[in-house]
C-alpha cells in the first residue's frame, strides 16, 4: 500500500479529528411518517429533502456534493497557503499547482490578458485557406486539447493490455447529446436556442461575428456530425468500438482527408503508428466527407467555436459568463455561478479527476485529509467485499464450472488502488505561469499530449494512477482494477472510526459497485488482465444476457419526472453494479461482524443490518433542479439517486429481512432480480 509523505501532519490530524467526532450516521433527516417498507428513500431522506433548498449556485445538493464542497474547501485553504508560502512548494507538482491555482484566481490578470493566450490557435484557424492544410490543423488542435471533431488518446490495447495503442473517437458536438440535434420537444428547442446564442456571443466577443445564416450553417454542420455519432448506449459495447486499422485502411474507409498527414502531426515525437484503433469508423467517414464538401469558412467558424467553448471558463467575463448562461443555467438550472475557487479547482482537476494536473491537486489533498489508518481500514473492506463476491460466484447456479473458474481468476487478479499513488508525477518539461490561466491550460494540454505520444513507444504502466485522489468518486479501470481515491474515503461514505455497518453501507457498497463493474454487461467481456476476451461459454453468455435484459427493462419503466424515462440500456452497467454491489457489500459486513461479534448490537436504536441500509440511503441523499434531472436522464449512464436506493433495495431479500417488510410492500419486488 502507498505511504504518503506528510509535511502538514498537524493539519491532517486536526481535520481527521473533526471527522471522527462528527456523527457517523446522520439520523436527523429520518421521517417517522413514512414506513421503511413503503419508501425507504423517503424514510431516510424525506425530512431533509422537505427542509432543503437547492442553492442558487448548484444544480444538485446532497451528500456527494457536500463532500465535494468540503474537499474543495480543504484544497482552497491549502492552495492559498502554498501560494503565500513558496517554501512549502517543495515538489514539482506543488510548485506547478500553486502557479496554476493563482492564475485562475487572479481575475484581473484574466481580464488583462483577454484572449491573447489563445490567439495563436485562432490565427491558425483563420489561416485555413487550403483543404490540404485541414488535417494538420485538426491534429494541432487535438494536441492542444481541442476535441473537434475527433478525440485522441493513448491507452492500453483492449485486446493486448501489455502494449499501448493510439485510439481515435467521435467528439466535437456543442449540444449535450447527439439526439438534441434531432428532437423537437420544448426542452430541446430551449437548449438549442441557448447553444446558438452561446456560439454567437463567443464569436462576436472574439471579433468574428456571425450572421443568422452563418449560425444556421454552423448548427447544420454539427448536425451532420451528430447524424454519424453513435448513441451513448451503443458506445457501451466494447467490441463494437474496437476497430484496428492501418493508415491505408482508414484512408480507404474514410476518403477525403489525408489521414497520414493528420497522424504524422498527432503522433509527432513517436514512431508513426502502423496500427491504431478507430472507435466509430462511420464518424471518421463523415469527418472526411465534410473535409471534402463543407466550405472552408464553415470549418473555420466551427473550429473557432470549439476553441472558444473549450477555453471559455478560463477567459475573461464575456466568455465565462456566456459559458455559465449556456452550460450552467440552461442545461443544469443554476441561478448563480459557483464560488471562484471551486470553479478553478474543477477546471484544473476535472469533474471526474481525469485532467492532467488532477494528480497535483491530489498531492495537496492527501497530505491534509487522509491517514494511514483510513487507508488500512479501507483495504480491509475491499478484501471483505471481494471475498463475498468470490463466494457468490462459486454458488451461482446458472454458470458452468469453466466460466466460474475464469471469473474467479479475474476477481483474484483485480488490483485495488486506495487513497493515492505511491509516487507523484514529476511533470518534467512543464512550466506554468501565475498570471496566465488560459495559457496554462493550453500548456498543460500540449504537455499531456506529448506524454501520451511518448507512451506509444512504452509498455503499459499498470500501477499508474489515472484519477485525481481528491475526487469524490470511484472507478473501475480498464486494466482490471478499481480505484478508491482519498476524496471519497471521507464521511459519510467512510470514517475510520465509525461502526462497520456505517462503513459497509457507505464505501462498502461503492466497493461492491466497482468490483461488479468488471462483471457488468460491458465489463464481463474483459479477462483477468483487462484484455477484451470472450471467456464465456455460449450458454453462460445467454444466461447472463437474459438476466441483464430484465434489469434494463425494470429501469426503463421508471419515470423520474413526467415525460422522461430512465434509459435502461444506457444505465445498464451502473444499474447491474448497484443491484449486485449492495448485497455483496452486505455480505462483506457479515464477515466483519463475525470477526467483531457485534451482529446483534444496536446503535441509536438500529441493528447493524438496518444501519447498513440507512447508511447507503444517506449516501444517495440529494435534491436536484428539474433542468439538471432532465439532462441526467438524457445523457448520464447513472440512474437518478432516488432509484439507486429504491430499486436495488426492493430487489434485496436482505433489506426485507432487516426491516421485516412483507410481500406486497412497495419495497419488496414481486419478481426480484439478481445478476450476480
N, C-alpha and C positions, 0 to 999 in steps of 0.2 A: 504494500500500500504506500502511496506517496506520503512523504513527510514534508511539511511546509516550513520554510524559514519564516520566522516571525520577528519583525522589527517593531511591532506595536502590540505586544502581548497584553499590556495593561488594558489597552482599548478593547482588545478581543475579549479579555476576561470580563470586563465590565458589561459589554454587550451581551455576552452569553449568560451572565448572571441575571440580567434583566429578563432574558427569555426564560430562564429556568424558574423565576419567581412568578411569571405570568401564569394565569390559569391554563392548564394544559388542554382542557376541553371546555370550550365556551358553551355553557348550557343556558345562557341568559335569553337566547332567542327562541327557545323551545315553546311551542304553542300547546297549552293544555286543552285547548278546544278542538284539537284535531287528533284523531286516533292514528297511531303509527301504522296501523293496518289499513287505513284508508288512503293516506297520502303522506308518505314518510318525509318527502322533501318539505312539505308544508309543516309537518310536525316539528322538524328540526329548525327550519328557517323562516317559517311564516311570520312570526312576530318581528323578526329582524327585517324582513322584506317590507312589511307594512310600515315600519318606522323609518325606513331608509329612503333617502332621495339620491338619485344619481347626480353627482356633482357636475357642474357645467362643463368642466374640462375632461369628463370621462364619458365614454360610450358604454362602459360597463363598470360596476363596482362589485367587489366580493373578496373572498379570501385570497384567490390567486392575485388579484390586482392590488390588494392591500399589501401583501408580502412584496410584490414588485416595487411598490412605492417605498416600503421600508428599506429594501435593499438599495434602491436609488438614493435614499437619504443617507445611508452609510457611505455610498460612493461619493455623493456630493460633498459631504464633510471631509472625507479622506482626500479627494482630489484637490479641494481648496487648500488643504493642509500641505499637500505635495507642492502645489504652486507657490505657496507662501514660504516654504522651507526647502529650497533646492537641495540641501544636504540630504534630504530623505529620498531624493531621486537616485538611488544607488544601484539600479539595474537599468538596462536599455529600455525595457518595457515601461518602467515607472517614469523615466525621463520623457519618453515619447508621449505617453498618455497624458502627462501633465501639460505638455505643449498643446496637444490636440484638444483637451478639455478647455484650456484657456482660450484657444482660438474660437471655440463655439460660444463661450460665454461673453466674449468681447463683441457685443452688438455694434458698438461704434466702429470697430475695425471692419466688421462685416459690411456695414453701410459704406464706409470709406472706400473699400476695395471694389464695390459694385460687382460686376460680372467679369472683371479683368482676369481672374484666375481661369475662367473657362473660355475666354475669348479666343485663345489659340484653337480650341476644338471647334468652336462656332465658325471661325475663319476657314478652317479646313473644310467644313461642310459647305460654306458659301462658295468655296473654290471648286466645288464639284461641277465640272463643265463637260467631262467626257465619261461615257459609261464605263470605259476601260478602267477608270480610277475608282469606281464604286467598290469593288472587292477589297482593295487596300484600305479605303475609308472605313468600311464596315468592320474590318479586323482591328483597325486602330481604335475605333470606338469600343469594341468588345474588350480590348485590353485595358481601356480606360474605365471599365466598369459600367458601360452603357449597353444594356442588353436589348439591342434594336437592330434588326428584328430577330436576331439569333442570340442565344446564350451559349457560353462555352464553359467547360470545367475540365479538370484533370482529376480522375478518380480511379479507384481500383476497378479493373476489368471485371464485370459481373460474372463472367464465366471462367475467369482465372484471376482470383484476387491476389495473386503473388505479384502482379505487374500493374502499372498504371497505364491508363489509356485516355486519349482526348475524346471528349463527348460533346456533341452539338445538340441543342434542343430548341424548341419553339419559345418565343418570347415576344416582347415589343408591343403589347397592347396597352392602351391608355385607360380603357374601361375595366371594371373589376373582373369581368368574366367574358369569355368569348360569346356566350349567348346574349349578352347585353347589346350586341350589335344587331340582333335579330328579333328580340322580344318587342312587344308593342304595348305592354301594360303601363299604367301610370307611373309606377316606381321607376321602371326602366327609362321612360321618357324624361323623368326628372333628373336622373343620374346622367343620361346622355346630354341633356341641355347644359348641365353643370360642367361636364367634361369639355364640351365645345367652348363654353365661356372661359374655362381654365386655359385651354390651349390659346385662345385669342389673347387673353391677358398676358401670358408668358411671351408670346411672340411680339406683342406691342411693347412690352417693357424692355425687351432686348433689341428694340429698333428694327423689328422685322414684321410690321403689321400685316395682317391677312384679311382679305375681303371675305364676304359671306360665301362667295363661290369657291374661294380657295379653302375655306374651312370645310365646306361640303366635300370637296375633293379629298381633303385630309381624312375625314371620317370614312369616306368611301374607300380610301387606300387601306386604312386599318381594318375595315370590314372584309376586304379581300384576304387579308392575313388571318382574320378571325375565322373565315369560312374554312380555311385549311388547318386551323388549330384544333387539336383533339380536345374533346370534352374532358373535364377533370376526372371523372370516374374511369374513363378509358386509360388515363395515364397510370392507373394503379396496377396495370398488368405489366410486370417486369419483362416478360418475354416479348410482348409487342413493341416495347421500347428498346429492345436490344437488336440493333441493325448494324453489324460491322460492315464497313465499306473501305475501299481504296479510293484515292483521289479520282482515278479514272471511272470507277463505278458511280461515284457521286456525280461526276460530270455527265455521265450517261443518264442517270435518273433525274437530274435537275439541270438541264441545259439552259444556258442563257447567262450564267455568271461564272467567271473564271475562278473556280474553286481552288486551283493550285496557287493563284496569287493571294487569295484570301488566307489559305492555310500557311503560306510562307510568312506572312506578317504576323498571323495569330501565334505561331509557334516559333518565332524568331528567338534564337538562343538555344534551340534543341535541334536534334536531327529531324528533318521533315518526316512526319508520320506516314507510313505506308498503309496503316490500318487504324481506323478510328470508328467511333460509334455515332450514328445519326438516330436520335430518339424518335423523330417523326419525319420520315423521308418525304411525305406529301407536303409538309410545311416547307422543307428546303426547296421542293419543286416550285411551290408558289412564290417563294422569295426570288428564285432565279427567273421566273416568268415576269415578275414585277421589275426585276433588274433590266429586263429587255423592253418591257412595254410601258412602264409608268414614266411620265415626264420627269426629267431631272429636277425641275423646280419643285415638283411634288415630293420627290425624295429628300431634297434639301429641307423642305418645310417639316416633313415627318421627322427627320433625324434631329433637327433643331429642337423640336418639341420634346423629343425623348431625352435629349441632353438637359434641357431646362427643367423638365419634370423631375428627372432623377436628382438633380442638384438643388432644386428649389428650396428645400428645407434648410439649406446651408448658405443661401443667398440673401440679399437684402429683403426688407419687409415686403416690398412689392411682390416678390416671388414667393416668399414664405407664407404670406397671408393668402395668396391665391391658392397655394397648395393646401392650406388649412381649410379654406372655404370648400374646396372640392373633396379632398380625401378625408378631412376631419369632420366637417359639418355635414356635407351632403351624404357621404357614404356611411359614416358611423354615428351621425347625430350629435356630435359635440357642439356645445354652445360657446365654448371659450377654449383657447389653446392650453395645453398643459404647462406647468412651470418650465421655464427655460432650461434649467439644469436637467430635468427629466428628459426633455426632448433631445438635448445634446448627448446624454448617455445612451438614449435609444438610437440616435443616428450613428454613434460610434460603434456600439455593440450589436445592433440589430435586434429585431423583435424576438428571434429565436436563438440569438447568440452566435450567428454564423459569420458576422462581419470580421474581416481580417484582424482588427485591433481589439476584438472582443476579449481575447485571452489576456490582454494587458489590463483591461478592466477587472477581469477575474483575479489577476495577481494582486491588485489593490484590495479587492473584496475579501479574499480568503485570509489575508493577514489580519483582518479585523473582525471577522464574523464566522469563523469556522474552527473547530477544535479537534485535536486528535481523538478525544473521547467520542465526539459525534461521528467521526469517520469510522471508528471501530464498531460502534453500535450499528451504524447503517450497514456495514459489511455483514454483521450477524443477521440482520433482517434479510439481506439478499440471499444468504445461504439457506435460511429457513423457507423462504418462498420458492427458491429453486428446488429444494428437497420435496416440497409439496407438489410442484409441477412434475417432478420425476415420478412420484407415486401415482399421480393422475394418469400420466402416460402409460405406466405399467398396467393400470387397471382398465384401460379403455377396452370396451367390448367390441367396438366396430373396427379397430385397427389390427392388422395382421402382425405377427411377430417380427418379420423382417423390416417392415416400416417402423415399428416401435423401436427397434434397435438403432435405426438411423436417427430417429427423433431424440432418443436418449443420448446418442453421441453428440448431437448438435447442442442439446441442453448442457451437457457436461463441459463442452468447449466454449460456451458463451462467456465472454470476458465482461466483467463489471468494472467500469471506471467510476470511481466515487470521489466526490469533492472537487478535485483539481489535479492537473498533471504534476508529475514529479519534478519536471524541469520546465521553466518558462522559455518561450521563444526569445531569441536574441535580436531579431529584426535587423540582421546585417544589411547595410546599404540603405536603410530607410532614414530619412531626415524630415522632421516636421517643424512647422513654424508656429509660434504662439499667437500670430495675428493673421492667419490665412486659412479660415475654416474650409471653404470650398476647395482651395488648392490642396489642403491636407488630405481631403477625401480622394482627390484625383491621384495624389502621390501614393497614398495607401493602395488604391486600386491598381495602379500600374506596378507597384512593388509586388503586390499579391499575385497579379497575373504572371509576372516574371518568376515568382516562386513556383507557381503551378506548372509553368513550362519546364522548369528545371526538374520537376517530378517525373516528367515523361522519360527521362533517362535514368530514373532511380527506381529501386524496388519499393513496394508498398510498405509504409511505416505503420505497423498495426497499433503501436502504442500512442500515436499522435492524437491529441485532443482536437476535436472539431466543433466544440460547443463551449461558449464562454461560461466560466464557473459561477458568475453572479446571476445567471438566468434562473427564473422560476419556471422550470420545465424539466423534462427528462426526455431521453431519446433512445430509440432502438437503432443503432448504427448499422451500416451496410456490411460490416465485417464480422457479423455475429457477435455484437457487443451491445451492452446497454450503458448509458451514461446518466449518472445521478449527480448533477452539479451541486456545489455547496449552496447555491442560491435557493434551491428547493428543500434542502436539508435544514429547514428552519420551521418554527411553529407557524401555522397549525399543522403542517404536514409532518413535522418531525421535531422531537425535543429529546435530547439525550437523557434528560432526567424525568421524562413522562412515563406513565404506565404503558405496558406493552399494548393493551387494546387500542389506546390512542394512536400509537405509532404504527401499528399494523393496519389500522383502518385508514390512516393517512398515507404515509410514504410507502407502507407495505403494499397497499393497493396500487400505487404508482409503479412499484417494482413488478408486481404481478402483471400489470398492464404492459409494461415494456418487454418483459420476458415473453408474454403471449404475442406481442407484435411479430416476433420471429416465427410464430406459428399461425399468424392470421392468413387470410386468403391470398395475400401477396407474399408475406414473409415466409410462408411454408415452402415456397419454391427454391429457397436457398439452403445450402448444406452447412456442415459443421464449420467450415472456414469462410462461410459467407458467399460461396460461389453459386451461381444460378444453375442448379442441377435438379433434374427430376428424380427424386429418391422415393417416390410413391408408386405403389402398385396401382393399376387402373381401378381396381375395386376400392382401395382405400381413398384414392382421389375422388371417386364418385361419392363415397360416403361422406367425405368432408364437404364436398360441394353441396350436397343435399342439406346438410346442417347449416352451412353458411347462407344458402338461399333463404332459409327460414328466418334467419336473423335479418337479412336485408329486407324481407317482406314485412317483418314485425316493425321495424323502424320506419319503413316507408309509409306506414299507415298513421304515423304520428304527425299532428299539425301543431307546431309550436305557436302559431298565430294564424288567424283566418286567411285562407288562400295560399298558405305556404306549408308544404310537407317536407319532412326530412328526406334527403336523397339517400335512400337505403344502400345504393351501390357506392356512392362517393364516400359514405361514412362507414362502410362495412368493416374495414380493418380496425378502426377505432372502436366500433361497437363490439366486435368479437373480443377485442382486448379488454374492454370494460367488463363484459359479461363473464369472461373467463378469469381475468385478473383478480376480480373481487373474491370469488370463492377460494382461489389459490392463496391469496393473502390471508383469508380467514383460517385456512388450514395451517398456514405458517404461524399464525397466532397460537393455535393449539399446541404446536411444538414448543413455542416459548413458554406457554403456561404450564406445560408438562414439566419443564425444567424448574420453573419457579414455584409451582404448586399453588398458584393463585386463581384457578379456574372458577371458583365459586365466590371470590371476594368482590363485594360490591364497593364502588366508589361513587359518592354523590347519589346513591340510590340505584345505580345501574350496574348490571353484571358486565364482565369483560366482553361477552358476546354483544350485548346491547351497546356498550361504549364503542366497540369496533364499528358498528354501522352508523352510530351517531357521528363519530369522527369522520367517516367517509362522506356523509352527507354535508358536514360542515365544510369540508374541502371544496365542495361544489357550490357553496353558497354564493349566489350572485343575483344582481338585478341589472337589466340591460335596457338601453333605449331601443325603440322599435326599429330605427334605421340600422343599428348595429346588428340586431337579431335577423333582420331580412338579409343583410349582407352575409352573415354567418351561414344561414340556411342555404343560400345560393352558392357559396364559394368555399366553405370550410369543411374539411373532412371529419371534423368533430361534431357530434350532436350537441345541442344546447344543454347547459349544465343540469337543468332540472331532470332531463331524461337520462342523464348519466347516473342519476340516483334511482329514479323510479323503475326503469326497465331492468337493469341488472339485478336490483334487489327483489323485484317482484318475480323474477325467474330463479331466485335462490331459496332452496329449502332451509339453508342456514338462517336466513333472515326471518322466515316464517316461524321457525323454531324459537329464535331469540325473543320475538315479541308475541308469541302464542297467537299468530294470525291463522284464522281458519279458512278452509276452502270457501271460495265465493267472495272473499275480501278483495278490495281493489289491489292490494299489494301482494296477492297470490295469483299468479298467472294460471289460467285454466289449462294451458298447454305449455308448461315450462320448457325453455330451450336450453340446451347445452351444446358446446362445440368440443371443448377440452374437459 
